[in-house]
């Protein structure tokens, strides 16, 4: 009997010691595997993409009287009086388009997105005679390369963004020159468009994996032109800014 109790005690001691050693071995290992990707959540990520869209642009001009001039720069006289016309902005929006390539630097919910954009912008402005009748409606258009730098925030599938855009006007259509020709002797083919100028952008976008669309508004801040109209001894500055609405779709990698 004594030998049996000794054997039972010895076996129990071995079992308890084995459990303690097993527990120590288990505790020496991490209870939860470490996900190394968690450490990369706040690192910068880079994406790039392309987009294209349509635009509606309004041209805002300085309204007021302008004087028709002769080839020598003196006021044009008709029926014994100086010919004065009225220059007014037209609220109608002209049609345009955009094509762009961009890069996106992402950190968490925020991103920085520089773009290179080629587009056509256009709008209208009017010349009226002294009785208020329409003399000429100028359907003005011009091309430009724009360089927006947008700061955005992402939440779920949506984005909000804003930033400046540097716009470098390239070529204008003939309507600009024919519309302004009776009022200026300046060389409109060379000295008309100011470049570069700065505007501002604000917008909202939605993304669905690789596909997205966005809606943005570009507000005119600086003038695209500062041409002098009227006689040389009493010139009036013609300048214009643009307001633009853009709807675009694109792909991002």
Buried (B, 14 or more C-beta within 10 A) or exposed (E): EEEEEEEEEEEEEEEEEEEEEEEEEEEEEEEEEEEEEEEEEEEEEEBEBBBBBBBBBBBBBBEEBBBBBEEEBEBBEEEEEBBBBBBBBBEBBBEBBBBBBBEBEBEEEEBBBBBEBBBBBBBBBBBBEEEEEEEBBBBBBBBBBBBBEBEBEBEEEEBEBBBBBBBBBEEBBEBBBEBBEBBBBBEBEEEBBBEBBEBBBBBBBEBEEEEBBBBBBBEBBBBBBBBBBBBEEEBBEBBBBBBBBBEBEBEBE
